[in-house]
Amino acid sequence: MVAQLVSQLRTSQRAWVRSRNTCKSAQCLQQSYERRIAELACMDGPALASAIGVSTCASAELRRMDHELVARDPARAQGLEAWRAARGSRCLKEGQAAGGAPGWQSASALQCEVKATQERLARR
């Protein structure tokens, strides 16, 4: 099992390096490093033990999936804005309904947005 995880991490790192190497600007490099750091931080449990960690990981995943949605069909990017607004509104209510401290409500809302986006990606 450990060998498989190590192999997956190496494969993931190589793919990231190839992607990073396509960057032509400092901004692209910075975004690439920030995304990778977030991905690595969210791979294990400690980052998920706090509302801040959950929110950070969910935000990183949401950004990645939102980019994927646009990349799949750039012509429909404007239509996605309306869907994202509706998703955000619905998930904000769901996060508030979950209760708890405001940080956990926000984390719950972000997790709701991740789930909704995963479902949309699965349908396409």
N, C-alpha and C positions, 0 to 999 in steps of 0.2 A: 504494500500500500504506500509506504513512504517513497519507494523508488518511483512509483507511478506519479506521485505528487511532485517529486523533484523533476521528473521528465516533463510534466505539464508546465511547471514553472519555467524550465529552460526553453521550451517551445514558445511559451508566451513572451518571454524576454526577447528571444530572437525576433519574433514578429514585431514587438515594440521597437526594437533597434532599427529594423528595416523601415518601419513607419517614421520613426524619428529622423532617420537619415534623409528622408524626402523633404524635410523642412528647409525653406529658403530664407527664413527671417528669424530674428531673435524672438518675436512674439510666438511664432509657431513652435519653436524649441521650448519656450517657457510653458506653453499650454501642454505640449507633449509630456514634459517632465511632471507637471502638476497632475495630469491624468494618471500617469503611471504610478506616482507616489500614492495617490488615492486608491488605485486598484490594489497595490501591494498592502497598504494599511488595512484595507477592508477584507483581505483574504483570511485573516484569523479572527478569533473571537474577541480579543481585548478592545478593538475599536468599536465593537457593537455593544459594549457594556454600559455606555452612557448615551444620553439623548444627543449630545453633540456628535459622538462617533456615529450613531445611527444616521443622523441627519447628513453628516459629511459623506458617508458611504452611499446613502440613497441619492443625494444630489449628484455625485459623480456618476452613478449608474444611470440616473435620469438624463443627464447631459449626453452621455454616450448613446442612449437609446433614442433620444430626440434627434441627434445627428443622423442616426441610422434611418429613422423615419423619413427625414428630408432626402437623404441620399437615395433611398429606394424610389422616390417619385418627386423630383424637384419641382415639377409642374404643379403639384398639389400643395406646395409649401404654405401658401396663404390659407388654404382650407385647414391646415394643421393648426394655425394660430387660434382659430375659433374652437377647435377641439381641445387644444391645450388650456384655453381659458375655462371651458366647461369642466375639464378634468380637474383643474386647480380649485375651482369653486366647490365642486362636489367633494373633493378630497379634504379641503379645508373644513367643511362641515363634519366629515367623518372623523378627522383628527380631533376636533372639538368634542365630538360625541364620545370619543375614547376616554376623555377625562385625563386626570393627572396634571402634573405641572405643565406650564406652557411649552417648555422645551420638548417634553414628550408628546404633547399634542401636535407640535410642528413635525416631529419625527414620524408620528403616525400618519400625518397628512402626506409627507414625502413618500413613505412606504406605499400608501394608497396610489399615489401617482406612478410609482414604479410598476406596481401590479397592473394598473390600467394600461400602461404603455406596453408592458410585456404581452398583455392580451391582444392589443392592437397589432403588434408586430407578428404575433402568431397567426392572426387572421390573414395577413398579406402574403 
